[in-house]
């Protein structure tokens, strides 16, 4: 039909119409903001990096101590200043 007349009854308007209900659903389904998505991911990454560095440093320290013990290196323990001062005081007396 190219032209003519028609009559109708409006059953719903505004938010009660099909388009209004769709708009309401879109408003309720708000997307998660980027920072709310990114902050936990950055935090998890930093936690994993920290754990990795801790393991790396721990393994390096363990390897160093194992090497020193296996090579038989002896560490000299030097007396502290207090012990030296006490010995000097004893010799002077």
C-alpha positions in Angstrom: 0.0 0.0 0.0 1.4 3.4 -0.9 -1.2 5.7 0.7 -4.2 5.4 2.9 -5.5 5.9 6.4 -5.0 3.9 9.5 -6.1 4.2 13.1 -4.5 2.7 16.2 -4.4 2.7 19.9 -1.2 3.4 21.9 -0.8 0.6 24.5 2.6 1.7 25.9 4.7 4.9 25.9 8.0 6.0 27.3 9.7 3.4 29.6 6.8 1.1 29.2 7.3 0.6 25.5 9.6 -2.0 23.9 12.3 0.6 23.3 11.9 2.0 26.8 12.4 -1.5 28.3 15.5 -2.0 26.1 16.9 1.3 27.3 16.3 0.3 30.9 18.1 -3.1 30.4 21.1 -1.3 28.7 21.3 1.1 31.6 21.4 -1.8 34.2 24.0 -3.7 32.3 26.8 -1.1 32.8 30.2 -2.3 31.6 33.0 -2.7 34.2 35.2 0.4 34.0 38.8 -0.1 32.7 40.5 0.7 36.0 38.3 -1.8 37.9 39.5 -4.4 35.4 43.1 -3.3 35.2 44.0 -2.8 38.9 43.5 -6.4 40.0 45.5 -7.6 37.0 48.4 -5.3 37.8 48.3 -6.3 41.4 48.4 -10.0 40.6 51.3 -9.4 38.2 53.3 -7.5 40.8 52.6 -10.3 43.3 53.9 -12.9 40.9 57.0 -10.8 40.1 57.7 -10.4 43.8 57.4 -14.2 44.4 59.6 -14.8 41.4 62.4 -12.4 42.6 62.2 -14.0 46.1 62.6 -17.5 44.7 65.5 -16.3 42.5 67.3 -14.6 45.3 66.7 -17.6 47.6 68.1 -20.0 45.1 71.1 -17.8 44.4 71.8 -17.6 48.2 71.4 -21.3 48.6 73.8 -22.0 45.6 76.3 -19.6 47.0 76.2 -21.1 50.5 76.4 -24.6 49.0 79.4 -23.6 46.9 81.2 -22.0 49.9 80.6 -25.0 52.1 81.6 -27.5 49.4 84.9 -25.6 48.7 85.9 -25.6 52.3 86.3 -21.9 52.7 86.8 -21.0 56.3 85.6 -17.7 57.6 87.7 -15.8 60.1 85.6 -14.3 62.9 87.3 -11.2 64.1 86.7 -10.1 67.6 84.6 -7.0 68.0 85.9 -3.7 69.3 84.7 -4.5 72.8 86.7 -7.6 73.0 89.8 -5.8 71.8 89.3 -3.0 74.3 88.9 -5.6 77.1 92.1 -7.4 76.1 94.0 -4.1 76.0 92.7 -3.1 79.4 93.6 -6.5 80.8 97.2 -6.2 79.5 97.6 -2.7 80.9 96.5 -3.7 84.3 
